[in-house]
Amino acid sequence: MPSENVIYFFWPEMNITVSVAALVLALAVFVFGAFSGVRANKIRIIFAVVLAALLGGLTMPLAVKMASVLHLVNTKAGVVILVTAMMVFVAALATSIYEIVTVTFPDIGMASKK
């Protein structure tokens, strides 16, 4: 079995206040979402997030190989760039999937019958 490069996970140090503020903002988004339609669309949201996470996980090995060809995985900053790019990719993918399921399907007559 050939050996491959091992990517060591590294994330830049940040002030704990920034992390706490980001966590509070994320929780506020969840709370506001709970009162503005998330309950009505929870199956669609769960479907979009699970599918995006699955596709992101299946895409990650290709991204790691591409990053190693570009010699990004040899530096800590390169690993941060790789992980950040994949987080953005999965978030954009989840948003797009949710948009397709919520907006496009009813427009073309593929909405679920209630």
C-alpha positions as CSV (number, residue, x, y, z in Angstrom):
1,M,0.0,0.0,0.0
2,P,1.6,3.3,-1.0
3,S,2.1,5.9,1.6
4,E,0.5,9.3,1.2
5,N,1.1,12.7,2.7
6,V,-0.6,13.1,6.0
7,I,-2.3,16.5,6.5
8,Y,-2.0,17.8,10.0
9,F,-4.9,20.0,11.0
10,F,-4.0,23.5,12.0
11,W,-6.1,26.5,12.5
12,P,-4.8,30.0,13.4
13,E,-5.1,31.1,17.0
14,M,-7.9,33.6,17.5
15,N,-9.1,35.6,20.5
16,I,-11.7,33.6,22.4
17,T,-14.0,36.7,22.2
18,V,-14.2,36.3,18.4
19,S,-15.1,32.6,18.8
20,V,-17.7,33.3,21.4
21,A,-19.2,36.1,19.3
22,A,-19.4,33.8,16.2
23,L,-21.0,31.1,18.3
24,V,-23.6,33.5,19.7
25,L,-24.3,34.8,16.2
26,A,-24.8,31.3,14.9
27,L,-27.2,30.4,17.7
28,A,-29.1,33.7,17.1
29,V,-29.5,32.7,13.4
30,F,-30.8,29.3,14.5
31,V,-33.3,30.9,16.9
32,F,-34.5,33.5,14.4
33,G,-34.8,30.7,11.8
34,A,-36.9,28.6,14.1
35,F,-39.5,31.4,14.2
36,S,-39.4,32.3,10.5
37,G,-40.2,29.2,8.6
38,V,-37.5,26.6,9.5
39,R,-40.1,24.4,11.2
40,A,-42.2,24.4,8.0
41,N,-39.2,23.5,5.8
42,K,-37.2,21.3,8.2
43,I,-37.2,18.3,5.9
44,R,-36.0,20.4,3.0
45,I,-33.3,21.9,5.2
46,I,-32.1,18.6,6.6
47,F,-32.1,17.1,3.1
48,A,-30.0,20.1,1.7
49,V,-27.5,19.9,4.6
50,V,-27.1,16.1,4.5
51,L,-26.7,16.0,0.8
52,A,-24.2,18.9,0.8
53,A,-22.2,17.3,3.6
54,L,-22.2,14.0,1.7
55,L,-21.1,15.6,-1.5
56,G,-18.5,17.7,0.3
57,G,-17.1,14.6,2.0
58,L,-16.9,12.7,-1.3
59,T,-15.2,15.7,-2.9
60,M,-12.6,16.2,-0.2
61,P,-10.2,13.5,-1.4
62,L,-10.0,15.2,-4.8
63,A,-9.5,18.6,-3.2
64,V,-6.7,17.1,-1.0
65,K,-5.0,15.6,-4.1
66,M,-5.3,18.9,-6.0
67,A,-3.9,20.8,-3.0
68,S,-1.0,18.4,-2.7
69,V,-0.2,18.9,-6.4
70,L,-0.2,22.6,-5.8
71,H,2.0,22.0,-2.7
72,L,-0.6,23.6,-0.4
73,V,-0.7,20.8,2.1
74,N,3.0,21.3,2.9
75,T,2.3,24.5,4.9
76,K,-0.1,25.2,7.7
77,A,-1.5,28.2,5.8
78,G,-2.2,25.9,2.9
79,V,-4.2,23.5,5.1
80,V,-6.2,26.5,6.4
81,I,-6.9,27.6,2.8
82,L,-8.0,24.0,1.9
83,V,-10.3,23.6,4.8
84,T,-11.8,27.1,4.4
85,A,-12.4,26.5,0.7
86,M,-14.2,23.2,1.4
87,M,-16.3,24.9,4.1
88,V,-17.3,27.6,1.6
89,F,-18.0,24.9,-1.0
90,V,-20.3,22.9,1.3
91,A,-22.1,26.0,2.5
92,A,-22.7,27.3,-1.1
93,L,-23.8,23.8,-2.1
94,A,-26.3,23.5,0.8
95,T,-27.7,26.9,-0.1
96,S,-28.1,26.0,-3.7
97,I,-29.7,22.6,-3.0
98,Y,-32.2,24.3,-0.6
99,E,-33.0,26.9,-3.2
100,I,-33.6,24.2,-5.9
101,V,-35.8,22.2,-3.6
102,T,-37.8,25.1,-2.2
103,V,-38.1,27.5,-5.2
104,T,-37.5,25.6,-8.4
105,F,-39.4,22.3,-7.8
106,P,-42.7,24.0,-7.2
107,D,-42.2,26.2,-10.3
108,I,-41.8,23.2,-12.5
109,G,-44.6,21.2,-10.9
110,M,-42.4,18.8,-8.9
111,A,-43.5,20.0,-5.4
112,S,-44.7,17.4,-3.0
113,K,-48.5,17.1,-2.7
114,K,-49.7,18.2,0.7
